[in-house]
Amino acid sequence: MNELTILANKYGSDKGTEYGDKHNFTETYEKYFKSFKHKSINILEIGINDGSSLKMWYDYFPNATIYGVDINDKTNFSNERVKCIVLDQSKKEDLEEFTKNINISFDIIIDDGSHHISDQQLSFGSLFPLLKDDGIYVIEDLHTSLCEPNKMLYGRPMENNIDKTNTTLYYLQNKQYNSEYLSQDENKYIQNNIGSVKIYEKENSHEWKKSITSIITKKLKIKLLYLTPHLSTGGMPQFVLKRIQELQKHKDQIEIFLV
C-alpha cells in the first residue's frame, strides 16, 4: 500500500480503500504526485466535506500551500498551510471572482466537488488557466457521467443527455474539448493548452458500480534561446536540431518557441 493510500485511510477519505465508496484513487495519484512531494507548491481542491483529504494533502506535501474551496464555510480546517474559501462551483460569478482575486497559479488542482457535469466543466474552464505549465488537473468521480438523465445528486437533477454526449467523461474521451457550458474563448484556451488526458476506471460495489477519475496535464511551453549564427557556420548547430527533434516527439504535451 502506498503512502498516499495509507494517509487517505488514516483520515477517512474515500479516495483510499477503507472509507465511504472506497474509490482507491490514491493508487493512481501517488504515481503522478510523488515528484511534487517535497517541493514548495500550490494545491487547490474543490470540495472539502469533512476535511479528510485536506489532512491527507497536508501530510503528504510538507512544503505545499493547500487551498480548499467549498460551497459551505469550512474555515475551521484552515491553518498555517491550509486556506479554506467559500465558493459555489455551480456559479460562474463565484469562479470568476476567485480567479480574479487569488493572484497565484497552481501545480495541482483536484475537483472533488458536486460531481455534476456542468459544474465540472464550468470549473475546468475557469480554473485551467490558473494551472501552471506541466501542472496536473484532476476531475474525480466521472462515474456520474454514466448515470441516467435527471438522477438526483445533492438535491439537484443531473444534466446528462440521454446519449451522454454532454457529459464530462465524453468531453475528455472525445478530445474535441468543446463544452456547451463554456465560452468560445474558454474552449479555445483549453484546446490550445491541454496536454495529455488519462482516464482511470475501477469496478466498485457502490451504487455507481464504477470509480472513475482523470489525470489532465497542461502543455509545457519551452522557449529555446537561439542566437542566429554567422552564415559561415552553416546554420543551426546539430545538437540544437537534435534537441528540438527530441522535444517534438512530445508535441501533444510540449510547445516549443525559438526566441
Steps between C-alpha positions, in 0.01 A plus 500: 500500500648836402543798731213703360256211545620450858433869571158488332403206720646667808279807456190324365508622139304308237797555267657205683393140552318488832240776529189612315492379141863377525598641162873426538587804289815542708662201331499703178575837657819387670655422160442854381539698823817349646725725289334802669521357851774715654465807279353834603183476294144633497210253506132576450222257588132559428285332766612484863223295665644370830852625429644150464673559168640837613666318789631240258652764270640687799696196615603377156622840373692649796604815313177568312243774546158341468185686402164339560175642363152388595141616467486502882721688744783261592745756636530291819740280300733792421848511650846634416510312166132436430271780382126433470275718288123499441419446132205353312645329193161500328505881489710657227519825694658323799761338278576830326540681831734228627720505189513879506607528863717195570815641331688170497531200272466136599711191445213262572122556487255231615126523434321292762203733521138445400579238229238664277619506140417869452691597814800288403522666160430852627777458757740358244442792266558756777785334689709334228662838416622513864685170457874529443654362184556126546262508798238238578122549502290218647127458446372231735183295508445490127270203556222759537531547123356150460176559688161551341354849441344676798646265762512701823839584645541735795144627455538581129413294192797396290527674162605193299353465152355163407794437265749634761668727244491800734664314788847568637615146430397532134662845486836361614489182293377669180798741512324780314484706821197695390268528799153651471548638852804711405554809290673486164812658652507247786464208258776639279735550794453139609546369147827693466642415841385153600775239494413141583176354635491161671185337640528246783206270562444231764207272569335583830218357713341838579181616325691647205671164430817679385755742642640724228753782526720689257848645475520802270829674431567845365745544215852593595608801299873503436682804368835423339726802484676468168733773382522505119850385411728654244417369155843337475406255778250334271183576694356341815738264685418130486468468878226768494317325218526168681357646821209658312428169327498320836255752646274485195437132568288629789330779304160409648638597843769754416506823299838627378581862428826617344581849626 
